[in-house]
Amino acid sequence: MNTSISIEQLKCFVAVSKELNFRKAAKVLNMSQPPVTRHIINLEYNLKTKLFERNSRSVKLTKDGTLFLTHATEILSRIEDASKVIMSSKNNLGGTISLGFVPSMANDILPLIASQLCKKLPQIKVIFKEYMSYEQVPALNAGNLDIGLTRLPKDLNSFNYSRVVSEPYFLAVNVNNPLSIQKNLTVNDLHNIDFIMYDAIVGRYSFELLSSLFLNSGVKPNFVQYVSQPSVFLGLVKASLGVALLASSSRQNSPENVIFKEIKLPEWVRADVYLATKKEPKNNLIPEVYNCIMEALYKDQKI
């Protein structure tokens, strides 16, 4: 027997059983009549029996319909009770949780997260803390942070983590730079070019990633500056001190005279951000907040 019975089918069945009228049942359910009729037909098909005797004048429960009504009512009642328990549990959740974030997430991802948390978990106070990635791991380990929005943690065995952002790198160049008009750029075009590189400590993730890229490609840019913040990179590119590889999200803050060029890079060269927590967190609010954040990013198709 096909037993793919939905809650909507049960609700329609119970409403029609009470009203003994499809039009009135649809009104009670705040639906139009055709979907109600369709749900009843599908339910009868799944159960391989008629639940109602109906003609143009009347609707009556069959013997099987009367028997099934008892079970359908009980099922819906249990679902409602379970929903009340879950909602009560969520409403009783209260307290404070700290969320660290890398500055590059401030303009796009952070507002999504903050809005979702205010909407879904208003009883939880979330303290947002700006941390660079290299600062978040010790902060999580020390309990100064509950959740981190960070580049990939080094000590993976100590954390639960999910990738939430994966961005390609673009080449930021001054409009007067010859590369600004060149097409089909590749990493080889950066050989001997004045290049603004990530700081080895503050920008360790991108420093190590791009260092591996250049080493594997045999490309040796001319590193002229070492910085960490996208705004600083863009300011130096604007000043024509060099070019830089920046995550695609940096494009929205691009100043005048700076353009972002597509550049062909290996698939593994991406700016990834992860949501991370300790594997044995002490704050019991973490699972609820973590799931809420993931829901926000999936809903907005950031993941």
N, C-alpha and C positions, 0 to 999 in steps of 0.2 A: 504493500500500500504506500502511496505517496503521502507523506505526512508533513509536507512543507506548509504548515498552517501558520499564518501570521497573526500578530496581535490585532492588526487592523481588521482582519476577517472576524476575529472573536468579538471585537467591539461592535462591528456592524450587526453580527448575529444577535448579540444580547439586546441591542437597541431595537431591532426589528421584532424580537420576541416580546419586548415590553410594550411596544407601540402597536404591534400587529398591523403596521402600515409603513410601507417603504418610504413614502414621502415625508411622513412625520418623523421617522427614524433619521432620515437624512438631515432634517432640520435640527434635531437634537444634537447630532454629530457635527453640525456646521459644515455639511458637505452637500454636494448636489446628489440627486438620486441615482444617476447612472453608475458612479463608483460603488455605491452601497450595493446595488443589484449585482454588479460584477464580483464584489467580494463574496457575496452569498453564493453565487454560482460556483466560484472557485473553491469555496469551502465545501460545498456539497460534492464537488468533483473529488477533492482530496479525501473526503470521508466515505465516498462511494455510496451515498444515501441521500434521500430527500429530507430536508429539515423543515420545510414548509409546504403546506397545501395552499396554493394561491390561484385565484382567478381574478377577474376584473372587479369583483365586489368584496372579496374578503381574503385575509391571510390568516392561516392557522398553523400552529406547530404540529408536526407529525409526532408519532410515538418516539422515533429516534431523536427528533428535535427537542422534545421535552427532556429526554434523558441527557442529551448533550448540553442542554442549557445549564444544568446543575454544575457540570464540570467546567464549562466555559466561564461561568460566573465566579467560581472558586479560583480559577487560574488568573483572571483579571484582578481579583481581590488580592491575591498573593503578590502579583506584580506591583500593584499600588502600594501594598505594605512595604515591599522591598525598596521601592523608590523613596518612600517616606523615611525609611531607616538610613538610606544612603544620604539623602538631603540633610537629615538631622545630623548625621556624622560630619558632613562638610560644614554645616553651620556652626558646629561646636569646635571646629578647628580654629584656633586663634593663636596669635603670637607674632614673632618677628623672625624674618629670614634675610640673610644677606646674599646678594647676587653680584659677583664681580663680572666686569665686562671689559673687553679691549676697546680702546677709543674708536677703532674703525667701525664698530657696530653701533655707534651712538646715533647716527642719522637715520638709519633704515631699520635695523633689526630691533634695537632697544625700544623704540616707540610701540612696535607691535607687541612685544612682550609685556611692557608696562600696561598697555591698554587691556590686554587679555587678562592679566592678573587682577586689575582693578574691577573688571567685569565679573570674572568667575570666582575670585577669592578675595572679596573686599574686606573680609575679616582678618586677613593676614597682612601685616605691615612688611613691605619689602624695602630693604635698604640697598640701594644701588651704589656700588663702589667701583670707581675707575681704577683698573689695575692693568699693567702690562702683562703679557703672558708669562714672562719669566718670574713675575711676582706672585702669580696666582697659585702655583703649585705649593710653595711653602705656606701661603695663606690658607689654602684648603687643608693642608696637613696640620696646621696649628689650630684650626677651628675658627680662624678669623673670617673665613668665607664658608658659606654653606654650599653654594653652587657657583661654578665658574663658566663664563662664556669666553673661551680661550683658544689659542692655538693648541695643537696636539701636545698633551702633557708628556714629559719624558718618561716618568715612572708609571707606565701603563697598568702594571699589575695592581697598583694601589687605588685605581679609579674606575668608576663606571662612567662611560662617556658615549656620546652619540654625535656624529657629524651633523651639523645643522646648516652650515653654509659652505659652499664650494665655488670659489670664484676663479675665473681665468685672470692671468696677468696681462695688462696692456702696457705698451711702451709710451710713456709720457715724454713729449718732446716740445721744445720751443718751435713756434711757427717758422722761425728763421733758420732752424737747423735743417741741413740737407735731407735728413731722414724723414722730415715731415711730408715730403712729396714722393718718397720712395714707396713702391708697391711690393707686396709679397715679402714683407720683412721676416727674417729668421734670426735665430740667436747668432749666427755667423756675422750678421751685420753689425754686431756690437763689438767685434774685435778691434782693439786699439781705440775705441770710442770713449770719450770722457763720460764716466758713468757714476751716478750717485747711488751708493750701496747702503744696505741696511747695517745698523750698528750690530756688532757681534754679540752683545749682551742684551740690550733692550729689544732689539729686533731679531733675536736669535733664530726664530722659526724661518723667516724669509732669508736671513743671512745664510743659514745652512742649506736651504733649498736652492737658492740661486748659486751658491758656491759649488754645489754638486752639479748643477746645470752647466756652469762654465767649465768645470773640470772635465766632465764627461764629453763635452762638445769640443774641447781643446781651444776654447775661446778665452782670450785674456783682455777684458775691458780695462780701461785706465781709470781706476777708482780715485775719484777726486774728493769725495766727501762721504762720511759715514753718519747717517741719521736714522731716526726711527718713526717719526710721525708723518703721516701722509701730507699734512699741511706744510711741513718743512720741505719735504721732497718737491712739492709743487712750487713753493717759493723759489727754490734753487733752480728748478727747471725754467721757471719764468725769467730768472736772472741769467739764463743761458750758461749756467755752470756745468751742465751735463744733461744726460737723459736718465730715465729711471723706469724700472719695472714696478708697476703698482697694481693692486687688485682692482677689478672693474668698478667696485663701489666708489672708488676715489674719483671717478669721472664726474659725479654730481657736484663736486666742489672745485672743479677745474677753473683756474683763473684765466683771465684774458691772456692771449698769446701762448697758451699751452693747449696742445691737442693730444688725444689718446689714439694711438695707432695699433691696429691689430697686428700681432706678431705670432708666427707659428712656433709653438713650443711643444715639447713632449707632454703627453697626457698627464703625467704625474706632477707636472709643475703647475700647481694650483694653490690658491690661498684658501685654506680650509680653516673653519672655526668649529669647535666642539663644545657641547654642553657637558660639563664634568662634575662629578661629586665623589666624595670618598666612598669606598665600597661598604664601609660600615659607618654611615653617618649617625650622629647623635641627635640631630634635630629631626623630630618626627614629622615635621611639615615638609621636608624635602621631597618625598615621593609625589605628594599632591602638587606642589609647585613645579617640579620637574615635568610632570605629565601635562600640566597646564601650558607650560612654555612650548613643549613639543607640539601640542594641539594647535597653538597659535601659529607656529611656523609651517606646519603641514597645511593648515587652512589657507594660509596666504601663499602656499606653494613655494616657500623659501627652501624647503627640504626636498 
